[in-house]
Amino acid sequence: VLNRLLFRLRIEGRQQLRRVPSALLVSNHTLVLDPGLIADVLRPKRTYFTMLEETACIPLLGTFVRLLGAIPIPTTPGAVRALEQAIRTNLRDLPFVHVFPEGECYLWNQQLMDFQLGAFYLACRLHLPVIPITTVLHQRRWLGRESFHFAGHTLRVPPRVTVVVGEPDYPNGTGNGSPKRAALEMSRRIRSAMQRTIDQRGGSKSLSKGAMPRLAAH
């Protein structure tokens, strides 16, 4: 209900989720409430969300994402191997694991940042398809205005949101036998496809508010 009222949410391509028994999901991170949007897209199915350990400890937000199914990512040596084992184990219970490959939340951004390789490296290692989920933002006005001033603050009208589920992308064994090179090729391929989705649907490039400051548990 909140997604419909606040963002006038539209979802395209849900049928792509039925094409695979399990997959890694990747999406651009542009709204604080992105996990809630993704959960809405997948329902009645569920996913695990990877997140920073420090974020998992934040009151309210951390609790919200943990209830959705968060897997905290440790920052200690061997974290990638531990995460790989966690994904292998958890895919027995839920069909999907979700990653934000940009690594940070870039508020209302519609120009994708470079993707980190972790999700794609794991997809190649685990022989899992990757399903891109693209959040497209459209500028909205209320009473003819894009923003309002209240108590010394400027409040912008939330964007209208279209979430597009793309076709599964399978590790193709390229990269001259190197999983890291194969992951790099896969990340570039998927990032390009997601940016095309934003551009073709008219995602507004003027909305960006920059990187969201990292939240700390204290």
C-alpha positions as CSV (number, residue, x, y, z in Angstrom):
1,V,0.0,0.0,0.0
2,L,2.8,2.4,0.9
3,N,4.6,1.8,-2.4
4,R,1.4,2.5,-4.4
5,L,0.6,5.6,-2.4
6,L,4.1,7.1,-2.1
7,F,5.6,6.1,-5.4
8,R,2.7,5.1,-7.6
9,L,4.6,1.9,-8.2
10,R,4.4,0.0,-11.5
11,I,6.0,-3.3,-12.0
12,E,7.0,-4.8,-15.4
13,G,8.5,-8.2,-16.3
14,R,7.5,-10.2,-13.2
15,Q,7.2,-13.3,-15.4
16,Q,11.0,-13.4,-15.7
17,L,11.2,-14.6,-12.1
18,R,9.3,-17.8,-13.1
19,R,11.9,-18.7,-15.7
20,V,14.6,-19.9,-13.2
21,P,14.4,-22.0,-10.0
22,S,17.0,-19.8,-8.3
23,A,19.1,-16.8,-9.1
24,L,21.1,-13.8,-7.9
25,L,19.2,-10.6,-8.2
26,V,20.9,-7.2,-8.8
27,S,19.4,-3.7,-8.8
28,N,20.4,-0.1,-8.7
29,H,20.2,1.4,-5.2
30,T,18.4,4.7,-5.5
31,L,15.9,4.9,-2.7
32,V,16.2,4.3,1.0
33,L,13.1,2.0,0.8
34,D,14.5,-0.1,-2.1
35,P,14.4,-3.4,-0.2
36,G,10.7,-2.8,0.4
37,L,10.2,-2.2,-3.4
38,I,12.1,-5.4,-4.3
39,A,10.1,-7.4,-1.7
40,D,6.9,-6.1,-3.3
41,V,8.2,-7.1,-6.8
42,L,8.9,-10.6,-5.7
43,R,5.9,-11.4,-3.6
44,P,4.6,-14.0,-2.8
45,K,8.2,-15.2,-3.2
46,R,11.0,-13.9,-1.0
47,T,14.7,-13.2,-1.2
48,Y,17.7,-12.7,1.0
49,F,19.3,-9.2,0.9
50,T,23.0,-8.8,1.4
51,M,23.8,-5.8,3.5
52,L,26.7,-4.3,5.5
53,E,27.1,-5.6,9.1
54,E,26.9,-2.0,10.4
55,T,23.6,-1.4,8.6
56,A,22.1,-4.5,10.1
57,C,22.6,-2.9,13.6
58,I,20.8,0.3,12.9
59,P,17.5,0.6,14.7
60,L,14.3,0.5,12.6
61,L,16.0,0.4,9.2
62,G,18.3,-2.5,10.1
63,T,15.4,-4.3,11.8
64,F,13.2,-3.7,8.7
65,V,15.7,-5.3,6.3
66,R,16.5,-8.1,8.7
67,L,12.8,-9.0,8.8
68,L,12.8,-9.0,5.0
69,G,15.7,-11.5,5.1
70,A,19.1,-9.8,5.4
71,I,22.5,-11.5,5.2
72,P,25.0,-9.2,6.8
73,I,28.3,-9.1,4.9
74,P,31.3,-9.3,7.2
75,T,34.3,-7.1,6.6
76,T,36.9,-9.6,8.0
77,P,39.4,-11.5,5.8
78,G,37.7,-14.4,4.0
79,A,34.3,-12.5,3.8
80,V,33.7,-13.5,0.2
81,R,34.2,-17.2,0.9
82,A,31.9,-16.9,4.0
83,L,29.3,-15.1,1.9
84,E,29.6,-17.8,-0.8
85,Q,28.9,-20.5,1.7
86,A,26.0,-18.6,3.2
87,I,24.4,-18.2,-0.3
88,R,24.9,-21.9,-1.0
89,T,23.2,-22.8,2.3
90,N,20.4,-20.2,2.1
91,L,19.4,-21.0,-1.5
92,R,18.0,-24.3,-0.2
93,D,15.4,-22.3,1.7
94,L,14.6,-19.3,-0.6
95,P,15.1,-19.1,-4.4
96,F,16.8,-15.7,-4.6
97,V,19.7,-13.7,-3.1
98,H,19.7,-10.0,-3.8
99,V,22.7,-7.7,-4.1
100,F,23.1,-3.9,-4.8
101,P,26.2,-4.0,-7.0
102,E,26.8,-0.2,-6.8
103,G,27.7,-0.8,-3.2
104,E,26.1,2.5,-1.9
105,C,22.7,4.2,-2.1
106,Y,22.9,7.0,-4.6
107,L,19.7,8.9,-3.9
108,W,17.3,9.3,-6.8
109,N,20.2,8.6,-9.2
110,Q,19.4,7.5,-12.8
111,Q,22.9,7.3,-14.1
112,L,24.3,4.0,-12.9
113,M,27.6,4.0,-11.1
114,D,30.3,1.3,-11.7
115,F,29.3,-2.1,-10.5
116,Q,31.4,-4.0,-8.0
117,L,32.2,-7.5,-9.1
118,G,31.3,-9.5,-6.0
119,A,27.8,-10.6,-7.1
120,F,28.9,-11.5,-10.6
121,Y,32.0,-13.4,-9.4
122,L,29.7,-15.4,-7.1
123,A,27.3,-16.1,-9.9
124,C,30.1,-17.5,-12.0
125,R,31.4,-19.6,-9.1
126,L,27.9,-20.9,-8.2
127,H,26.8,-21.2,-11.9
128,L,23.7,-19.1,-11.1
129,P,21.9,-16.8,-13.5
130,V,21.7,-13.1,-12.6
131,I,18.3,-11.3,-13.0
132,P,18.6,-7.5,-13.3
133,I,15.9,-5.4,-11.5
134,T,16.0,-1.8,-12.6
135,T,14.3,1.0,-10.7
136,V,13.3,3.8,-13.0
137,L,12.3,7.2,-11.5
138,H,10.0,9.7,-13.1
139,Q,9.7,13.3,-11.8
140,R,6.4,14.2,-10.3
141,R,4.6,17.4,-9.3
142,W,1.9,18.0,-6.7
143,L,-0.3,21.0,-7.1
144,G,2.1,22.0,-9.9
145,R,5.2,22.1,-7.7
146,E,8.2,19.8,-7.5
147,S,9.1,20.7,-3.9
148,F,7.7,22.4,-0.8
149,H,9.3,24.3,2.1
150,F,8.4,23.2,5.6
151,A,10.0,24.2,8.9
152,G,13.1,25.3,7.2
153,H,13.5,22.2,5.1
154,T,12.9,21.6,1.4
155,L,10.7,18.6,0.8
156,R,10.8,17.2,-2.8
157,V,7.8,15.4,-4.2
158,P,8.6,11.6,-4.3
159,P,9.2,10.3,-7.8
160,R,6.9,8.0,-9.6
161,V,8.6,4.6,-9.7
162,T,8.6,1.8,-12.4
163,V,10.5,-1.4,-11.5
164,V,11.5,-3.5,-14.5
165,V,12.5,-7.1,-14.1
166,G,14.9,-8.1,-16.9
167,E,15.7,-11.4,-18.5
168,P,18.0,-13.8,-16.7
169,D,21.7,-13.5,-17.7
170,Y,23.7,-16.7,-17.5
171,P,27.5,-17.0,-16.8
172,N,28.8,-17.9,-20.2
173,G,32.2,-19.2,-19.3
174,T,34.1,-16.5,-21.2
175,G,37.0,-14.5,-19.7
176,N,39.6,-17.0,-21.0
177,G,39.0,-19.3,-18.0
178,S,39.3,-16.6,-15.4
179,P,36.2,-16.3,-13.1
180,K,37.1,-12.7,-12.4
181,R,37.3,-11.8,-16.1
182,A,34.0,-13.6,-16.7
183,A,32.5,-11.6,-13.8
184,L,33.8,-8.4,-15.3
185,E,32.2,-9.1,-18.7
186,M,28.9,-10.1,-17.0
187,S,28.8,-7.0,-14.9
188,R,29.4,-4.7,-17.9
189,R,26.8,-6.5,-19.9
190,I,24.1,-6.3,-17.2
191,R,25.0,-2.7,-16.3
192,S,24.6,-1.6,-19.9
193,A,21.2,-3.4,-20.2
194,M,20.0,-1.7,-17.0
195,Q,21.1,1.7,-18.2
196,R,19.3,1.2,-21.5
197,T,16.1,0.3,-19.5
198,I,16.4,3.6,-17.6
199,D,17.0,5.6,-20.8
200,Q,14.3,3.9,-22.8
201,R,11.7,4.5,-20.1
202,G,12.6,8.1,-19.6
203,G,14.2,8.0,-16.2
204,S,14.8,11.5,-15.0
205,K,18.5,12.4,-14.8
206,S,17.8,15.7,-13.0
207,L,16.7,14.1,-9.7
208,S,20.0,12.9,-8.3
209,K,20.7,13.9,-4.7
210,G,24.2,12.3,-4.5
211,A,25.4,9.4,-2.3
212,M,23.5,8.8,0.8
213,P,25.8,9.2,3.9
214,R,26.4,5.8,5.5
215,L,24.3,5.3,8.6
216,A,26.1,4.1,11.7
217,A,24.6,2.0,14.5
218,H,25.1,4.8,17.1
